[in-house]
Structures are given as structure tokens and as C-alpha cells.
Amino acid sequence: MTTFHLRNADPTLRLFITAFLLVLTAGYAIGLFFVDHTTSFTSQGIQEQLLGNENSAIQPEIKYAKSVNDMFIFIHNHVLSLALVFFAVGSIFYFSSIVSERVKCFLMVEPLVAIVTTLGGIVLVRYVSPHFSWLVIISGASLFLCYAVMLVLIIKELWFTR
């Protein structure tokens, strides 16, 4: 149990944390826009992105199945970067006093689990079955929701809670 809470932060720390979260959120949003652009957030889109669509009669863009090297690079980059993103947000959120310790624990740990299930689901789509695309969608949505909830609660406590 910590004695420091975000609501007690001085103005400089509040501004620093807020600016950091805004820049981080911009980067996260750009990633989401890219996912929407490449997959349309659909099961079919995820399958085509990973398995290719060169055998389809109608497609606006030909996509080829991801190679083993492409998969290693993609998974490596995303595990490391997303782990750091959620470590940073979770570390800031730890000092929140708005929610119970159980909710706080869930919101801090679930994204790390969701990183594994989302990226694991991507590997499963590519090498086991396209049906795992639903795992990618569900765990990706959980990842986003936890991020959004933590972000809103941090900003609320920094600027609107005394």
C-alpha cells in the first residue's frame, strides 16, 4: 500500500505525466489506425494479413502469407514494446487511489496477459488455424479497454480529484 497518490502530485509532475500519456496515446492510436487499415478489425482481415489472400478472386490488394522471419520480427517487436507501454501506464496507475486494490491489480495485470494471448493468437492463426483470429480480436479489445480505463482514471485523478 503506497502513501503517495496521483491526486497529491505537484503541478510539474501532473503536467509531465499528462504530456507523457498524451504522446504515448498518440503512438498507440497510430498503431490502432494501422491495424484498422490492414485488417479492418475483422476476423477475415486478420486471416488475410497473416495467411495471405493471393488465392482470392477479389481483393483490393494482394497479401502474401507472413514468413517465419516476418513472424519472429513482428512478435519480438510487439512483445517488447507493448510490455514497456503497459509497464509504464501500470506503474503510473499504481499510484491511483480511485479504484479498489482488486480492480487496480486487474487493470495492471490483464494487459500483460492480453499481450501474450493476442500475439499468441496471431501465431496460432498463422500456424494452426484461422479460427484463432477471434482470440486476437477479443484479447486485443481487452488490451485496448484496460489502456483506456487506466488512462481515463489517471487523468481524472491528476486533474479532477482532490
GIDAHU-V518517 format. One record per residue. N is the residue number from 1. RES is the residue in one small letter. PSI is psi as a letter, one per 20 degrees, with the letter a starting at -180 (999 if undefined). OMEGA is omega in radians with two decimals (none if undefined). NEAR is the number of other C-alpha atoms within 8 Angstrom. Layout:
n={N:N}
res={RES:RES}
psi={PSI:PSI}
omega={OMEGA:OMEGA}
near={NEAR:NEAR}
This chain:
n={1:2:3:4:5:6:7:8:9:10:11:12:13:14:15:16:17:18:19:20:21:22:23:24:25:26:27:28:29:30:31:32:33:34:35:36:37:38:39:40:41:42:43:44:45:46:47:48:49:50:51:52:53:54:55:56:57:58:59:60:61:62:63:64:65:66:67:68:69:70:71:72:73:74:75:76:77:78:79:80:81:82:83:84:85:86:87:88:89:90:91:92:93:94:95:96:97:98:99:100:101:102:103:104:105:106:107:108:109:110:111:112:113:114:115:116:117:118:119:120:121:122:123:124:125:126:127:128:129:130:131:132:133:134:135:136:137:138:139:140:141:142:143:144:145:146:147:148:149:150:151:152:153:154:155:156:157:158:159:160:161:162}
res={m:t:t:f:h:l:r:n:a:d:p:t:l:r:l:f:i:t:a:f:l:l:v:l:t:a:g:y:a:i:g:l:f:f:v:d:h:t:t:s:f:t:s:q:g:i:q:e:q:l:l:g:n:e:n:s:a:i:q:p:e:i:k:y:a:k:s:v:n:d:m:f:i:f:i:h:n:h:v:l:s:l:a:l:v:f:f:a:v:g:s:i:f:y:f:s:s:i:v:s:e:r:v:k:c:f:l:m:v:e:p:l:v:a:i:v:t:t:l:g:g:i:v:l:v:r:y:v:s:p:h:f:s:w:l:v:i:i:s:g:a:s:l:f:l:c:y:a:v:m:l:v:l:i:i:k:e:l:w:f:t:r}
psi={p:q:h:p:q:h:i:j:q:r:h:g:h:g:g:g:g:g:g:g:h:g:g:g:h:g:g:g:g:g:g:h:h:g:g:g:h:h:i:k:k:q:g:g:g:g:g:h:h:h:i:r:j:i:i:q:h:o:q:h:p:p:q:q:q:p:r:g:g:g:g:g:g:g:g:g:g:h:g:g:g:h:g:h:g:h:g:g:g:h:g:g:h:h:j:q:j:h:r:r:h:g:g:g:g:g:h:h:h:g:h:h:g:h:g:g:h:g:h:h:h:g:g:h:g:h:i:f:p:i:i:i:h:h:g:g:g:g:h:h:g:g:g:g:g:g:g:g:g:g:g:g:h:g:g:g:h:g:i:j:p:999}
omega={-3.10:3.10:3.08:3.07:-3.11:-3.11:-3.13:-3.11:3.09:-3.06:3.14:3.12:3.09:-3.13:3.13:3.14:-3.13:3.13:3.11:-3.11:3.09:3.11:3.11:3.13:3.07:3.10:3.12:3.14:3.09:3.07:3.12:3.08:3.11:3.10:3.09:-3.13:-3.06:-3.05:-3.02:-3.11:3.13:3.08:3.13:3.13:3.10:3.14:-3.14:-3.13:-3.08:-3.04:-3.11:3.12:-3.04:3.11:-3.14:-3.12:-3.08:3.05:3.12:-3.08:3.10:3.09:3.14:3.13:3.13:3.11:3.08:3.11:3.10:-3.13:3.12:-3.12:-3.12:-3.10:3.14:-3.10:-3.09:3.10:-3.11:-3.06:3.14:3.08:3.13:3.09:-3.07:2.99:-3.14:-3.12:3.12:3.12:3.08:-3.10:3.11:-3.09:3.07:3.10:-3.05:-3.05:3.12:3.13:3.12:3.11:3.12:3.14:3.13:-3.08:3.12:-3.05:-3.09:3.12:3.12:3.04:-3.12:3.05:-3.13:-3.10:3.11:-3.10:3.01:3.09:3.09:3.09:3.13:3.09:-3.05:-2.97:-3.10:-3.09:3.08:-3.12:3.11:3.11:3.09:3.06:3.12:-3.12:-3.09:-3.12:3.05:3.09:3.10:3.11:-3.14:-3.11:3.11:3.10:-3.08:-3.12:3.13:-3.14:-3.13:-3.12:3.09:-3.13:3.12:-3.10:3.14:-2.95:-3.02:3.13:3.09:none}
near={2:5:4:6:10:12:11:8:9:6:6:6:8:12:8:8:8:9:8:8:10:8:8:9:8:8:8:8:8:8:8:8:8:8:10:9:7:8:13:8:9:8:10:7:11:11:13:12:14:12:11:12:12:7:4:6:4:4:7:4:4:8:9:10:10:11:6:6:6:8:10:8:8:8:9:8:8:10:11:8:8:9:11:8:9:12:8:8:12:11:8:9:12:8:10:13:9:6:7:7:6:6:8:11:8:8:11:13:8:11:13:10:8:12:14:9:11:13:12:8:12:12:10:11:15:12:6:7:8:9:6:11:13:8:10:13:12:8:12:11:8:11:12:8:8:12:11:8:8:12:10:8:11:12:10:9:14:12:8:7:7:5}
